[in-house]
Amino acid sequence: MTSNIAFELFTLPTQIDNNTFWTQLKENRHFVQQQARVQKNSLMRSVLGTLQNVLDTKQPPYRVLFKRVNGTYLQIAVAETEKRANIVWSWIEDNLLPLLDSLDKEERESFIVTKINSIVTRRDSGTDEISTDEKVRKASRSFRQTFNVSPSERLVNYYSSAYHTNRMTSQGWLYISENYIGFYSFLLGFETKVLIELKDIQDITKERSKRGVFSDAINIITKDKTEHFFSNLFKRDEVYDILVQLTGLAMQRVLKNTALEQAPGRQLGDSPHITKQLANLDVTPKMNSLPVSEIKKLRQPLKTNLAAQKRDEKFRSKFRLPITEHLLYSFKAIHPFNEKSTSHSDDRKMIEYTGILSLSETYLTFNSTDSSNYFEAVMPLFTVRRVEKLNDRVGMLGVKIVNWHLAESIFYMTVEDSIYDEFSVALTTNLRNQIKQMRMMKQFLSSCPSEALLSDKSSEEMDQIPAGLGLIFEYPDDFKQLNEKRLMKLWKKYFHEYGRNLTLAKTTRFSKLVRVGLPNRLRGEIWEVCSGAVYERFMNQGLYQQLQEENANRTSLSLEEIEKDLNRSLPEYKAYQHPEGIGRLRRVLTAYSWKDPELGYCQAMNIVTSAILLYMSEEQAFFTLGVLCDDLLPGYYSTSMYGALLDQIIFEALLEKTMPKLHAHFKETDIQLSVACLPWFLSLYINSIPLKFVFRVLDCFFMEGPKVLFQIGLATLKINGDELMKATDDGSFINILKQFFSHLDQQLYPKSDNPKARELTKFNELLLVAFREFSSITNELIRELRQTHQLKVVAGIESFTKRSTVRNIDNTGGLTKEELGIVYDKFFHVIYYNQKTTGERNDSRMNLSSFEMFIGSIVPWAKIDSSDYEESQKLQLKVGMNFINRLFKSFDHQHKDSLSIQDIIIGIGSIYKGDLNSNIKLFFSLHDIDGDKYLCKDEILQLSETLLWIFRDMTDEAHLNAVSTFIHNAFEYSEKKEDQLLLSIESLRMIVLADEILEKFFDQELSESFKLVEKVTEQQKSLGREIFDSLFATGAKFATAATTTRPQMKTKSSGTSQTSSIVISTDSLTTASSILTQKELNESDISIVHAATDSNEAENKEFDHSTDKDTVDSNSRITNTDIDTDEELPTDDDDGDIMGVDDDDISADVMEEVNRLLKEYEDDE
């Protein structure tokens, strides 16, 4: 156990100054143990504490250094107490010192660095202690110590900041970790501490400073409506982006943890596997075993990982790539392309596109950066036949790619030779990794109509390729056969010029062709190419059939819901009045529910799937549905529909910005926009716009992304603006829109002499208004607005879920509504932090590990902390863990090795509302291991050990004596059966009633120990009155002593003395500060310790003597003590000044340390 404690104290070896600000405690041939020198003077303690806070150099008071050959030192361990410092010192002397003596001088440092690195990386795998950034290691350690968070909590970054309250502003450090925002300030003895959980944040906004001068502030509002204002953030935008990213991740976890029901796609009867057995319990923590190669690797700071994650997400989103891709290289590049001047001419011209060339594990991409010259290409490496290096341009390095269809692509880059070589090696390696996939190309391309089109196959041969229901039951659009042929001809030319299917490049001409309308036979392929579903289908060939076969005889809640909705899917289309159409729809929805059991099936998925099945094969529709649910419309088809609700808020915000008068009218008449618009988004307008037009909308949607939904919606409202301004209620609002959609085929200019003008319809007008007047709405804007508003939506869903869950609890266990709410909050709080799942919902069930944390958060005696793992507490800890395990099993009535919220409520309620007899019965059953209705000798002893564990924090001996008496009486009154002493529950009840301590425990104390009360949020604790009283006390002391000794002040200018009747000592500030720190804060999600307010403001404030009587009495006692002290006051003969600072206190060492800290800060800057 000593070794494990020592291992906890080691840090990565870091060079450090051995200055005189540290006192040397121990020293041997190779190591030094030191303690931070404590300043006697309170002013210097405050000054140095302030400097450490401002410069963020706070560190533990004990450290161990290794002596280097050159006379400098490496810090290898730190400790908070001398006891722990001695433990690591002893371990070093026993295990390292003999080995060092046997090595040469030059080998010793290398050995120590390797050894300590090995210990730290094994112990701290996954923590900041093995971060490559030394500053991150220090700041993370300071953050965890200051806020007492888990050792595994990783720091993202820290920033200099100011925190504002109503009365004061504190300058300090803002810490951002993966789960918290922390602020800490210590200025001249006054401390401010704030800790906010990311999951509790409801809104984050950029603000100007309090004086409105600089845009350097962020305002954070939590779910309890508390505001936290941070300013002086010189990297405000960076802080905002990090917080938005982290809170977004937190919200996803919140949604998973607060699901109203189990995963609907899971097979009925399945239970989540989140169990932890207590068998072979070993309470001694062990280090993780890592390969030697991993030990040598340090971990990138979390900020770097988050930045990479954000970069990868943006990269994947732009090119619609699978989630497995990560951006490896990205360069500015030139792509020369020889293309036709016009579609009607054979003349060609060379165009050089300037843009970005990027490489991931499986794809090479290029996109032009010139908006007037649009070109975008995705080149899957499994389609590449050959790669050549080019050196035909001066000052540029090039690469030529020959793809599967023998088309050549050339890219020139202006990069250094070394970087180009790295890129070439990575590209070559990734190409080799795709050889297996390349072998699947022929089979896959046989399912692509574009291949058949360029091979000049007949229409009959093309019809043999798997296609949508439209091929059998006719397509619903009104394209004439002539128009279809013309479109096919245009697309054939485009495929010749720019590639097809997996090698298709997109240009401005591509966008125009899509907006004109896609030919029926190519629509499904273009949809999956634009959405990125084609890459998923290629990489997962055979998955659709596999899911069908493996789950043929299984059932789930999703399957039941699917069957209900099959006949409600596009009933106007004849394919869904036929077994063929119904069968295809059922198979696709069923397969997807098995692929993603967490989502399973949600209403409106049937509408979207039935529409895309008209143009896609089952396999194409299956993967396209996955891209819709995961990437294009995240959260739309979940049980909470949070994505659709979020986009409704965004849609209303865009309406207010673009059409403020119409928005104001809706507000005045209380017209609910979502009544009509929510179905638009959920069904992608399929249920609103006639089928022959809606597929043109889907063409644009798959090509351009979610922004199209907003553009079409806003255009609809704008075109009908005059009519909508006359609407007075929801009914008239909906009728106007229905009339508009039903007449989209009407001519705009029926009487025009221009035949082309007569062909224009209201649908053409809708597209024109959408893409021309609302072109400012981009996917990037939608993404930013989603990030801005998502916290409010999730907070609303979380609140609704809580109310619904509490309201629908079958058995309340006798708990009140408020108590149920507290249990709910604690239950999901523990699940959130202790059951972090990677993408899978935990279905709101608690495992044993989480139950240990949960019960410890409700019952003080059940809380297990780090001190319980000490060697001396090992047996006691095992008793406690065994008792908690039995309690867990007693709550688990369904024997699922996990607990639902209902199980917890019943279990907690039985104790919290229990009486003497029920609690005795509970303890009896928990220790009746064999279930024979009697307690044997061992079980009696276990019961007594449990009581001792529960009473372990009692300071009196009465409880210990009660347990001793219990053991004696238990054996005395046990029945003897078959040479065994057996204690019945009746005898146990008699023994308990005979002891006043035990009777009170089972009758009152056990139930009362369960704390089902709201956490008290600490308000700002003003020091105004305390400071005033302390200063008054000091003044009174000097005033009393003035008759004998009058303190004098020396001026710097003249050296003459000035007399003063009141002297302010820094001790008074320390006393005032201690008044606050002695007030222990209750545990809360946001802990705030404020210090120091304006003393003048405190004097003017009314003081409630009845409320603050204790404080007044306390201050009075302090005042009396100060008056009675025999301490001599400084006079003109004293060497110190009137602030009580002796020359001995301000030594050269102190000033040297102050200068060193300032110099460090300047160097960092």
Helices and strands as residue ranges (DSSP letters): H 2-9, E 10-16, E 22-27, E 31-36, H 42-55, E 62-67, E 73-79, H 82-95, H 97-101, H 105-123, G 128-130, H 134-147, E 155-164, E 169-177, E 180-187, E 190-197, G 198-200, E 201-207, E 217-222, E 227-231, H 236-257, H 292-295, H 302-319, E 329-340, E 348-359, E 363-368, E 375-380, G 381-383, E 384-390, E 397-403, E 408-413, H 417-433, H 435-438, H 441-445, H 449-454, H 459-462, H 470-473, H 481-498, G 501-503, E 505-507, H 508-516, H 520-531, H 533-539, H 543-550, H 557-565, G 566-568, G 574-577, H 579-595, H 605-612, H 618-627, I 628-632, H 642-658, H 660-668, H 673-682, H 691-704, H 707-719, H 721-724, H 730-742, H 755-759, H 762-773, H 779-807, H 817-834, H 848-858, G 860-862, G 866-869, G 871-873, H 874-891, H 901-912, H 916-927, H 937-950, H 958-972, E 975-977, E 980-982, H 985-993, H 996-1000, I 1001-1005, H 1006-1008, H 1024-1041, E 1048-1050, E 1057-1059, H 1066-1077, E 1088-1089, H 1095-1100, H 1109-1124, H 1148-1164
